[in-house]
Amino acid sequence: MTRDLTQTHALFQKAKQFIPQGVNSNFRYWGDEETLVIMRGEGAYIWDMDENRYIDYRLAFGPVILGHAYPRVVKRVANAIQDSTLFAWTTPAEIQVAERIVRMTGVDKVRLGNTGTEVTMHALRIARGYTNRERFIKFEGQYHGMHDYVLFSTAGAPVGMLGSRRSPINVQSSSGIPEGIRQYVINLPFNDFEMLEETLAARWHEIAAIFVEPMLGNAAGILPQPGWLEKLRELCTKYGIVLIFDEVKTGFRIANGGAQEYFGIQADLVTYAKAMGNGFPIAAIGGTEEVMSVVGYGSVAHGGTYSGNVVGAAAADATLEILENEPIIETIFKNGQKLMDGVSEILTRHGIVHYITGLPPMFSLILGVEEEPTDFRAYCAGDGDLYEELAMALIERGVMPDGDGREPWFLCYQHNEQVIAETLTAFEDAVKDVKRQA
Ligand SMILES: Cc1ncc(COP(=O)(O)O)c(C=O)c1O
């Protein structure tokens, strides 16, 4: 069984003439034969240029929480832009979005932006401005966007280069980052209480922030161990360090109040993007009154021509209103759990050792391991090649997870029971296929 990709391949060839590697984000390039050009999406489905239909579990790397082209969001944006898209002034929709975020997440103050990268960059500056310290801690396998400071030991780092877990090496994720930047970041293994306590005891006075994805949204959704986030909170309070939850993936996805609500921990700063706009470009930094009070003229710079633009603000207003008033996340949890259980049952029946990490709205399958991985190093012990084969067999059958097991399966409101049943039928066939080829 092979799909017809004639039109898709032809258009991708053209894309390569004008765009490096034919994509506008390196993560979208899967190889000349595998990279798709997508024509449209609706609900849980997307279609390529050859009209091949896929059940989409990538959801644009997570943002599409309600479903593609969700009519009420699209309509709100379409109506809003009749009155123009951008002003050098505040608009009512921005105020409404900020009010909703405060109500839903428990932060005191909010500034809007456009992308996850933008808000993590600003959050780091705010933390530095607040503490007058320069270094920060992040955790191996975490990704916080494309600015220089955070591109070390991300989920793309080869595990063999991370060094001893007692003295981790910052593995740079890109050329073009000035050498001096490396000194500002300290990467530690996630969930490693001892390393965290030792590092802070020795270096707390240098450290402005602990930047954490509360669950490893870029490394298979690995969960915090009991007490881990509490420990981060306790130590940040003790040492005057700003605790930043990067909720670009978890925000408005694992609970209306994101990871703060789900895990019951309040951070000092929180970054949001993705699900808050159902795929429209909108992002936010939320935080406590005290930390956010450093933002302003003559203090910490934050700004942007497009911050709070009408398109993003209208989309976020509509998306957050729907999340607040309807059982969206509960439904995603229910259907996601069915999918996780079904997938696990099929793998077990076929004798494939596996562990499922994460939560129903964003989970991952790690093949070849039985025990729960608690950090990025442990994730790497799984069989990534087998996972990729399985993912490719699924895509061939119209089910689209990411080919890279580090990227979770994302669910939206429209992955309903029928879509899950369809997925599980394809999953069974894909597993048989992979076993035949083994
Ligand atoms: C946790 C996290 N932070 C930040 C970012 C960067 O967001 P963006 O791609 O919108 O710049 C991402 C993107 O995947 C992310 O997963």
The ligand as an SDF file (V2000), in Angstrom:
LIG
                    3D

 16 16  0  0  0  0  0  0  0  0999 V2000
    7.7280   24.2490   25.6130 C   0  0  0  0  0  0  0  0  0  0  0  0
    7.9520   25.1360   24.4230 C   0  0  0  0  0  0  0  0  0  0  0  0
    8.3850   26.3840   24.6020 N   0  0  0  0  0  0  0  0  0  0  0  0
    8.5760   27.2160   23.5780 C   0  0  0  0  0  0  0  0  0  0  0  0
    8.3410   26.8050   22.2810 C   0  0  0  0  0  0  0  0  0  0  0  0
    8.5470   27.7470   21.1450 C   0  0  0  0  0  0  0  0  0  0  0  0
    7.3160   28.1340   20.6130 O   0  0  0  0  0  0  0  0  0  0  0  0
    7.2290   28.7240   19.1340 P   0  0  0  0  0  0  0  0  0  0  0  0
    7.4660   27.5880   18.1910 O   0  0  0  0  0  0  0  0  0  0  0  0
    5.8200   29.2600   19.0560 O   0  0  0  0  0  0  0  0  0  0  0  0
    8.2320   29.7850   19.0070 O   0  0  0  0  0  0  0  0  0  0  0  0
    7.8890   25.5060   22.0430 C   0  0  0  0  0  0  0  0  0  0  0  0
    7.6260   25.0420   20.6830 C   0  0  0  0  0  0  0  0  0  0  0  0
    7.3710   23.8890   20.4260 O   0  0  0  0  0  0  0  0  0  0  0  0
    7.6880   24.6470   23.1450 C   0  0  0  0  0  0  0  0  0  0  0  0
    7.2750   23.3940   22.9900 O   0  0  0  0  0  0  0  0  0  0  0  0
  1  2  1  0
  2  3  1  0
  2 15  2  0
  3  4  2  0
  4  5  1  0
  5  6  1  0
  5 12  2  0
  6  7  1  0
  7  8  1  0
  8  9  2  0
  8 10  1  0
  8 11  1  0
 12 13  1  0
 12 15  1  0
 13 14  2  0
 15 16  1  0
M  END
$$$$
